[in-house]
Structure formats: C-alpha cells, structure tokens
Amino acid sequence: MTLDVIIHGGYVLTMEGPGSGMIPNGAVAIRGDSIVAVGPAPEILKQYSAHRYVDAHDHAVLPGLIDCHIHTSNAIVRGGSQDIAKWMYSGVLPLLSLAETEDLVAGSMLNIIEAVKKGTTTFCDYDFPMLELIKNHIAAGTRVVAAEMINGLPTVTYGVEDTALREFDTARENKNSPMRCALWRNTIKHTMGALPA
C-alpha cells in the first residue's frame, strides 16, 4: 500500500505501553491526515511505501503537545508587566483595555503560530473576543477547546484596590448569544471547518 508520508528512523514516542512507549528506530506511516501505522521502522518500511519519506534519525517523533491554559490574544502585551508588583492589575489588564479587536486577533494568531512551530496542536483557549479568535484556530488547523473570558472583576481594573471576586451580573447575561450557544458546551474541538450550528 502506498501512503503519503513515512517518518522513519527516529525515537517514536507513542505514549502507549510500558514506560513512555518509546520505539527507538521507529516509524509513523501517514495517509492524508490520518496515522495508518506506528511501529519499528524495518517493519513499517517493509509493509508500506510512500510518496515522501522523512528521515528522523536522531530526532524525536511524538504526538502534538497540548497547551491546557492559554489566552492567545495576550501575545500583544508580552513583556508589558515584567518586574512590576501587581503585574496583572498594573500591567496586563491596563494594556489589554487599550487593545482593539484587530490587535487581539493579531496577537492570537502570533501565539498560535509560535506554539504550533514548537509542537503544540491542541489549545484550551480562554480569551475574548472568542468568536473572532477561534477563526485563527480554524485557519491554523489546530484543535481547540474554547471559552469566552469571564471575570467577576470590572473590565478596567487598574487603580482598583479591591480585587475580590464578585457575583456575576445576570442582568447582562444573554442566554441566546451566539457565544453561549456555540462555545459553552462540554468541549468543542475544531480541526478545520466552520463553527457548529
């Protein structure tokens, strides 16, 4: 059977079996966007052929990493609160309060691209405005569990000494909002395509 890609000769970490499931001199056989087989390279190379071969000798081949807590848009304020007391209230939040939607979208895509280049394929993105930011995940082809940012604190918090959590203002909650309907299910995973109806 001819496949699209065979990655061979590397240290394949399957995360299955005893220990970490490492297969020295392993191989991963791929057709389209699916893994067809994983195993020792001699066995995979004997059983399959491919249009493209990737020699992974002296490299690790592993599943995509998961970032289980990220605010992707925050790339635009990176470094804006280093070495200061109350970094969240004196640095990050004041800077974010000045950001426009297009700034947040650009920061989100920057964070996603950087993470994907380092091996992250799945994100738990807790941010705003999520209906705009999730388009970046769809365009990049990442998996995402997404939630709109919700805080019990005022939107602008700089200069506010009382940072205790407060009750949500239920009068402002719109139970029929597209965000609530689309994103507040148990989990939503996207690889490519449109948001679910």
trRosetta pair geometry for C-beta under 8 A, 3 or more apart (Angstrom, degrees):
i j d omega theta_ij theta_ji phi_ij phi_ji
1 47 7.8 -3 36 149 95 77
1 48 5.7 -39 73 -120 85 80
1 49 7.5 178 88 34 38 73
2 48 7.5 131 -110 -172 24 76
2 49 4.9 -32 -106 81 73 95
2 50 6.6 147 -165 -99 66 26
2 51 6.8 75 170 -45 106 77
3 6 6.4 100 72 -54 124 86
3 29 5.2 124 21 -179 172 95
3 30 6.2 132 161 74 125 39
3 31 4.6 -101 -141 -73 90 85
3 36 6.0 -130 -109 16 138 148
3 48 5.4 7 -2 -178 118 127
3 49 7.2 165 21 86 72 41
3 50 4.6 -33 72 -102 83 87
3 51 7.5 -122 99 5 44 78
4 30 5.6 -60 65 105 100 84
4 31 5.4 133 1 -124 96 41
4 32 6.5 146 -16 -36 142 31
4 50 6.3 -1 96 -155 19 97
4 51 5.7 -31 -145 34 42 111
4 52 6.6 -6 158 31 60 100
5 29 7.7 165 93 -156 55 41
5 30 4.4 -4 63 58 95 113
5 50 5.6 81 -131 -172 10 140
5 51 7.4 -46 -66 59 50 80
5 52 4.9 -24 -104 76 75 101
5 53 7.5 154 -157 -94 59 26
5 54 6.4 18 -171 -8 106 108
6 27 5.9 1 -178 -174 97 116
6 28 7.2 167 -154 82 52 46
6 29 5.1 -12 -107 -106 86 70
6 30 7.3 -175 -80 20 37 75
6 44 6.4 160 -151 140 120 117
6 45 6.8 125 155 -92 155 71
6 48 6.2 157 -81 101 130 119
6 49 7.9 -100 -18 -171 137 21
6 50 4.2 -168 -8 -12 96 148
6 52 7.7 174 25 92 61 54
6 53 5.4 -17 65 -115 91 74
6 54 7.3 -169 93 28 45 73
7 10 6.7 -25 152 17 99 124
7 27 6.4 164 86 -154 54 60
7 28 4.6 4 52 51 104 96
7 30 7.4 44 -6 -9 94 115
7 54 4.5 -20 -110 68 72 113
7 56 5.2 46 176 -29 92 130
7 61 5.5 146 129 -120 134 146
8 26 7.6 -139 -142 112 51 38
8 27 4.0 -2 -106 -107 79 104
8 28 7.9 -154 -69 27 52 54
8 41 4.4 101 -162 -133 99 112
8 44 6.7 -164 -101 82 107 125
8 45 6.1 51 -117 -62 155 111
8 53 6.6 -30 20 -163 114 98
8 54 7.2 142 20 74 64 59
8 55 6.7 -35 71 -113 80 48
8 56 6.4 164 74 23 25 94
9 25 6.0 -24 -137 -137 42 64
9 26 8.0 -64 36 56 7 39
9 27 7.3 47 -15 -80 45 84
9 41 5.6 61 -63 -96 47 160
9 55 5.4 1 40 -158 144 68
9 56 5.2 161 72 59 81 66
9 57 4.2 -39 142 -66 127 73
10 25 7.8 130 52 -112 16 24
10 26 6.3 -49 78 58 63 82
10 56 2.9 -45 -41 120 120 118
10 57 6.6 -117 -76 -65 61 18
10 58 7.5 -63 -118 48 74 23
10 59 4.6 -49 -121 76 121 77
10 60 6.3 147 170 -122 117 11
10 61 4.4 110 90 -18 138 105
11 22 5.9 -13 -179 -163 94 108
11 23 7.4 159 -162 76 46 48
11 24 5.7 -19 -111 -110 78 58
11 26 6.8 62 -158 19 19 108
11 59 7.2 -154 26 99 82 35
11 60 5.0 -37 72 -108 103 64
11 61 6.9 167 76 20 46 73
12 22 7.0 145 78 -157 49 53
12 23 4.4 -12 61 56 103 101
12 26 2.9 -93 11 91 121 147
12 27 6.9 -77 -48 7 145 16
12 28 6.2 158 -124 -45 129 95
12 38 6.3 179 162 -166 145 103
12 61 4.7 -24 -105 70 68 109
12 62 7.6 160 -160 -76 45 52
13 20 5.6 -37 -144 144 101 112
13 21 6.3 93 -168 83 55 86
13 22 5.4 -23 -99 -97 68 74
13 60 6.3 11 -10 -171 113 102
13 61 7.0 177 20 83 70 52
13 62 4.1 3 55 -105 115 96
13 63 7.2 -100 98 4 93 75
14 17 6.7 47 77 16 123 107
14 21 3.9 -98 63 141 89 127
14 22 7.6 -174 13 -82 77 23
14 23 6.6 51 -21 -11 111 107
14 38 5.8 132 -102 137 117 148
14 63 7.9 74 -150 -33 30 104
15 20 6.7 -38 -98 -175 47 67
15 21 5.3 -68 17 40 8 137
15 62 7.8 86 -36 -158 101 90
15 63 6.0 -42 -2 6 132 130
16 21 4.4 92 57 -111 45 152
17 21 4.2 116 47 -106 94 87
18 21 7.4 136 59 -74 37 57
19 22 6.6 -53 110 12 122 91
22 26 7.8 -138 176 -25 55 138
23 26 3.3 91 99 -81 110 124
23 38 7.4 160 15 159 151 92
23 39 6.7 -156 -150 -165 164 27
23 40 6.0 -136 -175 -79 120 57
25 40 6.4 25 103 -155 90 78
25 41 4.9 -93 160 13 78 119
25 42 7.6 23 140 -17 119 85
26 38 7.0 12 177 -176 118 80
26 39 6.8 -165 -149 119 85 19
26 40 6.2 -78 -111 -109 58 33
26 41 5.9 146 177 -43 9 80
26 44 8.0 65 179 -3 56 138
26 61 6.7 -136 84 53 111 124
27 37 7.8 16 104 107 95 94
27 38 7.3 -176 90 -145 53 46
27 39 6.5 -16 56 68 86 58
27 40 7.1 26 13 130 94 22
27 41 4.1 115 -38 -105 110 63
27 43 7.8 -166 39 65 122 73
27 44 3.7 -143 84 54 135 150
27 45 6.5 -178 -74 -39 169 82
28 35 6.0 -55 -171 -137 101 109
28 37 7.6 173 -153 90 40 53
28 38 5.3 -4 -108 -105 72 83
28 44 7.7 -29 -36 -144 8 165
28 61 5.9 -153 -8 154 126 141
29 35 7.1 104 74 -166 54 63
29 36 4.6 -60 105 64 102 103
29 37 4.3 20 39 51 121 90
29 38 7.5 -146 20 -66 75 42
29 44 5.4 -166 -43 -163 111 115
29 47 8.0 -79 -55 87 159 105
29 48 4.9 73 -127 54 144 168
29 50 7.1 -154 -140 -69 83 122
30 33 8.0 -13 -173 -136 106 16
30 34 7.0 158 -154 84 67 41
30 35 5.8 -42 -99 -104 74 53
30 36 6.5 173 -105 4 17 90
30 50 7.9 54 53 -126 70 133
31 34 5.8 -18 68 66 77 92
31 36 5.1 59 2 -48 103 124
33 191 7.9 117 158 165 152 143
35 38 6.4 11 168 -47 125 101
36 48 7.3 123 94 -97 136 153
37 44 5.8 171 109 -119 120 99
37 47 7.1 -42 86 90 174 137
37 48 6.7 177 39 -26 135 140
38 44 7.7 -22 -146 -82 18 134
39 43 5.0 -57 119 78 127 127
39 44 5.3 158 63 -52 92 98
40 43 4.8 79 69 11 90 108
40 44 7.0 -176 85 -7 43 90
41 44 5.8 -61 -139 42 32 107
41 45 5.8 25 166 -15 70 113
42 45 6.1 -60 -139 42 25 107
42 46 6.2 26 159 -22 62 111
43 46 5.8 -60 -149 35 27 111
43 47 6.3 13 159 -11 64 114
44 47 6.0 -66 -144 43 28 104
44 48 5.9 -29 176 31 68 110
45 48 7.1 -73 -118 60 21 72
50 53 5.8 130 72 -69 120 70
56 59 4.4 -103 -174 64 79 113
56 60 8.0 -98 171 64 118 8
56 61 5.3 14 179 -52 166 114
62 119 7.5 29 75 -163 102 135
63 121 7.9 -103 162 32 69 133
64 119 6.3 -177 -141 170 56 69
64 120 6.6 71 177 -171 91 22
64 121 2.7 -24 -175 16 153 127
64 122 6.1 116 114 -8 119 86
65 118 7.5 -38 35 115 143 85
65 119 4.8 73 -1 117 112 95
65 120 4.5 -60 78 -96 100 60
65 121 6.8 123 47 12 49 73
65 122 7.6 -146 106 39 40 81
66 120 7.1 124 -96 -146 11 84
66 121 7.6 -44 -79 60 57 68
66 122 4.4 -21 -113 76 82 111
66 123 7.7 -175 -159 -76 60 26
66 124 7.7 47 172 -16 95 94
67 70 4.8 28 137 -33 126 127
67 115 6.1 -54 -26 -150 144 142
67 120 5.1 15 -24 -147 105 141
67 122 7.3 180 28 94 62 58
67 123 5.1 -4 63 -117 102 70
67 124 6.8 -142 105 28 64 72
68 124 4.8 28 -159 16 44 131
69 124 5.9 -20 -74 81 38 114
69 126 6.9 -20 -149 13 66 122
70 111 6.9 162 173 158 127 136
70 115 7.6 -14 -115 -76 165 155
70 123 5.6 -64 44 -157 130 104
70 124 6.7 127 22 71 79 60
70 125 5.6 -37 80 -103 92 65
70 126 7.4 142 71 25 40 75
70 127 7.8 -29 116 -42 66 118
71 74 4.4 62 98 -16 104 120
71 125 7.3 111 -113 -159 29 69
71 126 6.0 -55 -84 77 77 72
71 127 4.6 134 -149 -89 70 99
71 149 7.2 45 -125 -83 112 125
72 75 6.9 -17 173 -15 54 104
72 107 7.0 147 137 119 66 79
72 108 3.9 64 119 -137 112 75
72 109 7.9 79 158 -32 122 24
72 111 4.2 -171 -154 73 73 137
72 112 5.8 19 -146 -48 135 86
72 123 7.1 24 -60 -175 118 153
72 125 5.3 -16 -14 -134 110 119
72 127 5.7 -82 34 -30 75 163
72 133 6.1 145 66 -169 122 127
72 136 7.1 -167 131 82 152 145
73 76 6.6 -27 167 11 69 108
73 96 7.8 90 116 -130 113 109
73 99 7.5 131 161 140 119 160
73 103 7.9 79 -169 115 104 69
73 104 3.9 -2 -148 -162 136 81
73 105 7.3 -14 -110 -54 103 22
73 107 4.5 75 -164 85 51 116
73 108 4.5 -21 -77 -59 64 90
73 111 7.5 -94 -48 6 15 137
73 127 5.2 142 8 -171 105 135
73 128 7.4 -70 20 65 150 48
73 133 6.1 -87 -53 -100 105 133
74 77 5.6 -60 -164 44 68 100
74 78 7.0 103 138 -59 75 73
74 92 7.0 -6 -142 -150 113 114
74 96 7.3 -38 -109 -85 75 121
74 107 6.5 173 50 152 12 134
74 111 7.3 60 58 -67 67 147
74 127 7.6 -131 -23 -116 88 118
75 78 5.4 -15 -159 -28 45 118
75 107 4.0 175 59 -168 88 84
75 108 7.1 -175 17 -61 114 21
75 110 4.5 -163 121 84 160 117
75 111 4.2 -155 -46 -53 125 95
75 114 7.6 149 -113 12 138 136
76 95 7.7 -171 114 145 88 114
76 96 7.9 117 79 -100 108 69
76 99 6.1 107 96 -111 148 133
76 103 5.4 82 -130 165 167 96
76 104 6.9 -97 8 -95 141 40
76 106 6.9 79 -75 85 118 93
76 107 3.5 -82 -29 -80 94 133
76 110 7.8 123 -59 36 68 139
77 80 4.3 -72 -175 25 77 138
77 81 7.2 26 154 -12 107 99
77 91 7.4 134 169 148 118 85
77 92 5.4 111 127 -132 147 65
77 95 4.3 130 -120 103 119 139
77 96 5.9 -58 -41 -58 148 79
77 99 7.8 -87 -50 -52 105 131
77 107 7.7 18 -2 -132 66 153
79 82 5.7 -26 -152 -17 53 120
80 91 5.2 153 121 -180 80 98
80 92 6.6 126 84 -87 110 49
80 95 4.8 21 148 -48 160 163
81 84 5.6 -98 -167 45 65 115
81 87 3.9 110 153 -165 121 89
81 88 7.3 85 177 -65 166 25
81 90 6.8 129 -134 86 105 76
81 91 2.3 130 -98 117 104 160
81 92 5.1 -54 -20 -39 148 74
81 95 7.6 -129 -45 1 98 130
82 87 7.7 42 -82 -127 17 125
82 91 7.8 140 -2 -139 36 161
84 87 5.5 126 74 -94 84 72
84 90 5.5 -125 136 98 127 127
84 91 5.6 137 61 -52 134 121
85 90 6.7 54 86 18 61 152
86 89 4.7 -46 166 54 108 101
86 90 4.5 90 95 -10 97 111
86 91 7.9 157 109 -1 63 85
87 90 6.4 -62 -111 55 19 91
87 91 4.8 -27 -165 27 61 129
87 92 6.5 53 145 -12 76 100
88 91 7.1 -29 -73 52 7 84
88 92 5.2 -36 -138 41 46 119
88 93 6.0 49 160 -18 66 106
89 92 8.0 -3 -36 50 18 82
89 93 5.7 -11 -119 33 38 131
89 94 7.8 65 168 -27 40 92
89 157 5.1 -89 -131 117 92 112
89 158 5.9 150 170 -98 72 55
89 160 7.1 -117 -157 58 128 83
89 163 6.5 -94 -71 -91 144 135
90 94 6.9 -14 -175 -2 25 126
90 158 6.4 103 -108 -126 39 97
91 94 6.8 -95 -167 37 7 101
91 95 6.5 -7 165 -8 54 115
92 95 6.1 -72 -154 40 25 106
92 96 6.1 17 160 -15 67 113
93 96 5.7 -55 -137 41 32 109
93 97 6.2 40 160 -30 65 103
93 156 7.3 141 153 -143 106 43
93 157 5.0 -11 136 44 159 104
93 158 6.2 179 95 -46 105 85
94 97 5.7 -51 -149 26 30 116
94 98 7.3 24 154 -15 59 103
94 156 7.6 61 -105 -153 58 84
94 158 4.2 36 -73 -46 107 145
95 98 6.1 -63 -164 32 36 108
95 99 7.2 46 143 -37 66 101
96 99 5.3 -41 -155 9 46 121
96 104 8.0 62 -149 -91 88 104
97 155 6.9 118 -114 143 102 87
97 156 4.9 69 -123 -105 149 89
97 158 7.5 -115 8 1 146 112
99 103 4.2 -132 -158 85 91 133
99 104 5.4 102 143 -53 131 87
99 107 7.8 -37 -146 -5 145 139
100 103 4.9 102 53 1 69 103
100 104 7.4 -138 97 -3 38 88
101 104 5.7 -58 -151 38 35 110
101 105 6.2 35 153 -20 69 106
101 129 5.9 -19 -126 19 103 129
101 132 5.9 76 -174 31 110 178
102 105 5.6 -51 -143 37 33 113
102 106 6.3 35 156 -19 65 105
103 106 5.9 -57 -150 37 29 110
103 107 6.3 28 153 -17 64 108
104 107 5.7 -54 -146 38 31 112
104 108 6.3 37 153 -24 63 106
104 127 7.7 164 -177 164 115 117
104 128 7.3 -47 -172 100 157 60
104 129 6.8 104 95 15 148 76
104 132 7.3 82 94 92 110 129
104 133 6.8 -71 138 -74 100 107
105 108 5.6 -52 -149 33 30 116
105 109 6.6 27 155 -16 63 103
105 132 5.4 -80 -84 146 111 114
105 133 6.3 -150 -109 -91 64 61
105 135 7.7 -5 -142 61 113 111
105 136 6.7 171 -164 -49 75 119
106 109 6.0 -55 -150 36 31 107
106 110 6.5 35 152 -21 64 105
107 110 5.6 -53 -150 34 33 115
107 111 6.4 32 155 -17 66 105
108 111 5.9 -57 -151 37 30 109
108 112 6.3 27 154 -17 66 108
108 125 7.9 61 -145 -155 110 139
108 127 7.0 148 -100 124 115 162
108 133 4.5 -152 -125 -138 167 99
108 136 4.9 171 120 16 111 163
109 112 5.6 -54 -144 38 34 112
109 113 6.1 34 158 -20 68 106
109 136 4.6 -140 -83 -134 77 128
109 139 7.8 -17 -116 73 110 131
109 140 7.5 169 -139 -51 76 121
110 113 6.0 -57 -147 36 27 108
110 114 6.3 24 157 -16 63 109
111 114 5.9 -57 -147 38 29 110
111 115 6.2 25 158 -17 65 110
112 115 5.9 -60 -147 39 28 109
112 116 6.2 27 158 -19 66 108
112 123 7.3 -67 -112 -43 88 154
112 136 5.4 168 3 145 155 116
112 137 6.6 -149 -120 -87 145 60
112 140 5.1 -149 147 -24 130 168
112 142 6.3 -129 -158 -10 112 149
113 116 5.9 -55 -144 37 28 109
113 117 6.4 30 156 -20 63 107
113 140 7.0 -139 -76 -113 63 131
114 117 5.9 -58 -153 35 29 113
114 118 6.7 14 154 -7 63 110
115 118 5.9 -67 -153 43 33 103
115 120 3.8 -43 164 50 99 134
115 123 7.2 77 113 -81 160 113
116 119 7.7 134 -170 -2 30 8
116 120 6.1 -85 -79 67 38 75
116 121 7.0 76 -122 -91 78 54
116 140 6.1 -147 -48 178 152 125
116 142 6.5 -117 -82 -77 113 114
120 123 6.8 65 155 -70 119 84
120 142 7.7 15 123 -133 83 127
121 142 6.0 -171 -171 -135 47 78
121 143 6.2 45 138 18 79 96
122 142 6.7 167 -93 179 29 90
122 143 4.2 -19 -109 73 83 109
122 144 7.2 180 -158 -78 57 36
122 145 7.8 35 177 -5 95 88
122 189 7.9 -26 -134 -135 106 103
123 137 6.7 -126 45 -110 128 123
123 142 5.9 34 1 146 107 136
123 143 7.2 164 22 89 63 58
123 144 4.8 -11 66 -113 93 82
123 145 7.3 -153 101 34 52 63
124 144 7.6 150 -93 -162 25 62
124 145 4.7 -13 -113 67 74 105
124 146 7.9 -173 -158 -77 42 34
124 147 8.0 7 179 8 79 102
125 130 7.3 145 115 -125 106 99
125 133 6.7 -151 149 128 141 129
125 134 7.6 169 79 -90 139 72
125 137 7.0 -141 2 -59 150 135
125 144 5.5 -20 11 -157 114 115
125 145 7.4 159 23 77 64 50
125 146 5.1 -12 67 -111 96 77
125 147 7.5 174 93 31 55 61
126 146 7.8 171 -79 -157 40 46
126 147 5.0 -4 -115 66 75 101
126 149 6.0 98 155 -89 73 71
127 130 6.0 133 79 -82 72 81
127 133 5.6 -10 94 37 125 173
127 146 8.0 -60 37 -152 85 88
127 148 7.7 -68 82 -140 36 35
127 149 5.4 -5 -152 -42 17 109
128 133 7.7 150 152 -9 9 131
128 148 5.8 57 -93 -162 85 76
128 149 4.2 -84 -27 29 102 110
129 132 4.6 52 89 18 102 111
129 133 6.6 157 80 -14 50 93
129 148 7.6 -4 -149 -129 44 98
130 133 5.3 -60 -131 45 38 107
130 134 5.7 44 169 -32 73 103
130 146 5.4 139 -164 167 125 116
130 147 6.9 -126 -89 115 159 17
130 148 4.6 -118 5 -87 130 68
130 149 7.6 162 -42 -7 104 70
130 179 6.2 102 63 -134 112 113
130 183 6.1 39 119 -83 145 168
131 134 6.3 -40 -136 24 23 112
131 135 8.0 37 152 -27 47 95
131 178 6.4 56 -97 103 142 118
131 179 5.8 -101 -45 -84 108 90
131 182 7.4 86 -100 63 95 145
131 195 7.9 -26 -137 -60 79 160
132 135 6.2 -48 -174 13 39 115
133 136 5.7 -41 -173 19 54 114
133 137 7.5 49 139 -13 71 97
133 146 7.7 171 91 -142 105 129
134 137 5.4 -45 -159 32 52 113
134 138 6.4 53 144 -20 72 101
134 144 6.6 -171 -134 91 85 153
134 146 5.3 0 -93 -106 113 171
134 183 7.8 -146 -60 -90 150 122
134 190 7.1 97 -176 14 104 159
134 195 6.9 66 114 -82 141 111
135 138 5.5 -52 -148 37 37 113
135 139 6.2 37 153 -20 67 106
136 139 5.7 -55 -145 39 31 110
136 140 6.1 19 159 -10 66 112
137 140 5.9 -62 -141 45 28 103
137 142 4.8 -87 -153 63 80 102
137 143 7.8 -38 -179 115 117 6
137 144 4.3 -18 -160 -27 160 143
137 146 7.3 -143 9 -65 158 127
137 190 5.8 95 120 78 116 125
138 141 7.7 33 178 -70 28 34
138 190 5.7 -58 -87 153 78 138
138 192 6.4 97 -164 -140 72 43
138 193 6.8 -115 -146 57 110 32
138 194 7.6 42 -139 -99 151 27
138 195 8.0 -83 -67 -53 141 69
141 191 6.2 10 -167 176 68 66
141 192 5.6 -11 -116 -71 77 95
142 190 7.6 47 90 87 58 88
142 191 7.7 -129 111 -130 15 46
143 189 5.0 -9 -161 -162 100 95
143 190 6.4 161 -137 64 44 47
143 191 5.8 -13 -82 -82 77 70
144 188 7.4 -5 97 98 76 84
144 189 6.9 152 57 -136 39 46
144 190 5.3 -12 39 39 93 98
145 187 4.9 -45 -122 -151 113 94
145 188 6.3 132 -129 53 54 58
145 189 6.6 -22 -71 -80 72 68
146 183 5.4 -76 98 -140 94 118
146 188 6.1 -47 34 67 87 113
146 190 7.9 5 -11 3 120 118
147 150 7.7 -69 152 0 105 99
147 183 6.1 155 -109 153 43 118
147 184 7.2 75 -127 -92 86 68
148 179 5.0 36 -44 177 140 137
148 183 6.3 116 -21 85 87 149
148 184 8.0 -45 19 -58 99 96
150 168 7.4 -9 177 -107 118 124
151 155 7.9 136 63 -93 124 46
152 165 4.1 61 75 -162 142 79
152 166 4.6 177 166 51 101 61
152 167 7.0 85 -144 10 117 4
152 168 6.3 -90 -105 -70 84 63
153 157 5.4 6 154 -86 126 129
153 160 7.8 151 -170 94 106 150
153 163 6.5 -5 -113 -152 130 69
153 165 7.1 -74 -54 -112 78 53
153 166 7.1 124 -85 16 39 100
154 157 5.7 148 70 -81 88 72
154 160 6.5 148 41 -59 125 166
157 160 4.9 -87 -165 38 62 125
157 163 6.9 63 -170 -110 129 94
160 163 6.6 119 112 -74 100 72
168 173 6.9 49 147 -53 122 121
169 172 4.6 47 102 10 109 111
169 173 7.4 172 98 -25 60 83
170 173 5.2 -42 -152 16 50 121
174 177 4.2 93 92 -46 110 102
174 180 7.0 -162 92 -4 72 136
175 180 6.4 -124 -159 114 33 164
176 180 7.2 142 133 63 1 126
176 181 6.9 16 -163 -46 44 118
177 180 4.6 90 61 7 89 103
177 181 6.9 -167 88 -4 45 88
178 181 5.8 -63 -145 44 31 107
178 182 5.6 13 165 -8 71 118
179 182 6.3 -66 -135 46 22 98
179 183 5.5 -30 -174 25 64 120
179 184 7.4 64 136 -21 69 99
180 183 7.2 -67 -110 51 11 80
180 184 5.1 -22 -156 15 54 130
181 184 7.6 7 -39 38 9 92
182 188 7.5 36 156 -90 69 165
182 195 5.2 6 -158 170 135 128
182 196 6.5 157 -143 65 81 77
183 188 6.2 -94 -130 10 55 145
185 188 5.9 94 55 -56 109 95
188 196 6.9 -136 -138 12 117 121
190 193 6.9 -144 -154 57 91 81
190 195 7.7 -44 -93 -99 134 56
